Amino acid sequence: MLETEVALWRPPAAVQVAGDELATLRAIPLFRDLKDAELKRLAKLLHERHYEPGEVVFREGQTGAGMYIIKQGAVDIVLRMADGGEQAVVSLGDRQFFGELALLESSPRTATCVVRKPSVLLGLFQPDLEQLLDRDSKLGARVVWNLARMTGLRLRELSDLMRARAAAATPAAPVPK
């Protein structure tokens, strides 16, 4: 599946590093603390692809290949429901990112990503991260460290959400008279 997800992307050599790419990368928490020279090296690894509304970036259950940055546009993250329907659980726009766990493991995607309006996405795939770790281990390690911190933050947020939902579902104890 890795080949399927990556196959239609323009290779990194064709992506021109411009000020808007640097601003986009700087807005991503994974890269916010990187210096301009580091961002430029990272930007040279990015793949670019244009999408039209309704196109699917990846499907739930498909093996993940990497993460995506919305340079311009909007996408919906959609979950398959138990009744067979689908529900958009989050909408993302300019300078947001998704799919970052696929940089660390090739496991099935937990949701489907559908493009909501004309979009330009930047892709960073597992082989790109591995190449960065080989060629510039210091920069690669910073990216992986930031990825680990972001993953921990998102897990904590999910735990807090689950606790809040569980507390809301628990009936209140009767007040003594």
N, C-alpha and C positions, 0 to 999 in steps of 0.2 A: 504494500500500500504506500510506502514511502515514495516510490517512484511516481505513483498516481498523483499524490498531493503536490509534488515538486515539479512535475513534468512541464507544466505550462508557464512556468515562471521565467522571466528574462534573467540570464546569468549575471552574477555580480559585476563582471567586467563592463557590462553595458550601462550600469547605473552611474550617472554622473553625481559626484558629491557636490552639492550646492548648499547655500545657507539655509534653505528650507529643510533639507534633510538633517542638518545639524540641529536646528531648532526643534524639529520633530523628535530626534533622539534625546535631546536634552530634557524634553518634557516627559520622557518615559522614566519612571522611578528606577528601573534597573540600570539606567545609564546616566542619571542626573549628576552623579559625582565625578564623572569622567571629564578629563581636560579636552579641549578642542582637538588637539593632535590625536588623542585616543579615539574620540568620536569619529574623526575622519578615517582612521584605520578600520574601525568597526563598520562605518558606512560603506566601505568598499566590499564588504562581505554580503551586503543586503541584495536580495532579489526584489524586483518590482513587477507588479501586475495590475492591470486595470480591470475592474469588474463593473458589470451592469446590474441594476436592481433585479432581484430574484435569483441571481447566480449563487451557487453553494460553494463556499470556500473549502469546507470539509463537512463530513457527515458523522453523526454519533455512531460509535462502533468502529470507525475507520482508524487504522493505526496512525498515531500522530507523527508528524515529521518535523515540526518546529513551531515557532511563535510568529505572530503577525502584528504589525504596527499599522494603524490607520493613518496614513499620510494625509489623506483627504477622503471624506465620505462618511458612511455609516453602515453598521452591520447589526444584526440581531443574533443573539445566542439563544437557541431554541432547544427545548428538552422534549423528548418523546414521553408522553404520559401513559399511565397504565391502561387507559381506555383506548389507546391507539392514536389519539390525537396528538397535536404538538402545541407547545405554548412557549412564546418568547419570554425569557426570564430576565434578560437585560439587553439594553440597546447601548451600543458604543459608538463614539464619533471621533472626529479629528484628534490625533495625537494620543489615542488610547491604544492599549495592546491586549492581546488575548492569546491563549494556547501555549503559554510559556512552559508548562510542565513537560511538553513534548520535547523540549531541549534536553531534558534529563533522562527521559525514558520513552521507549517506543511502545506505549500502551494504547489501548483503544480510546478514542475521543469520547468524552462524557456528554457531549452536546453537539448540535449541528450549528454551523455558522452560515447565515444567509445575508446577502448584501441587501440593504434597504434602499440606498440611493447610489448613483454613480460614485465609485470609490477607487482610490489608488492605495494598494496595500504594499507594505514592505515585508518580506519574509526573511527570517533568520532561521536556518535549518540546522539540525544536529551536525551534519558534516562541516558546516561553517563554524560552529562553536568548537568542534574538535580541531579544525585547522587553526583557529585563533589560539587555542591552548597550546598547540604545537609550535606555532610561529612567534607568539608573544605571550608567554606563560603568565607574566605579571598581569597584563590586561585581561587575559582569559580568566584568570583566577578571580579578579575583581568582579567580572561579569557573573561568574558562577556564584561567588559569595553573595552578590546582590540578589541573584535569583533565589538562593536559599533563604535569605532574609525575607524576600517578598512572599515566598511560599509559606513561611512560618507566619507572617502577618495575616495572609489570607486564611490560613487554617484557624488562627485565633478568632478572626472575625466570624468564620463559619461556626465555630464552637459557641461563641457568644450568641449568635442568631439562634442556634438550636436550643440553647439554654432558655432564651427568652420565649421561644415558641413552646417549650415544655412547661415553663412556668405559667404561661397564659392558658394552657390546656388543662392545668391542674385545678380542680375546683377549690375555691377558698374554704378554709376551715371555718366552721361556725363560730361566731363571736359569743363568748360566755355571757350570760345575763346576770 
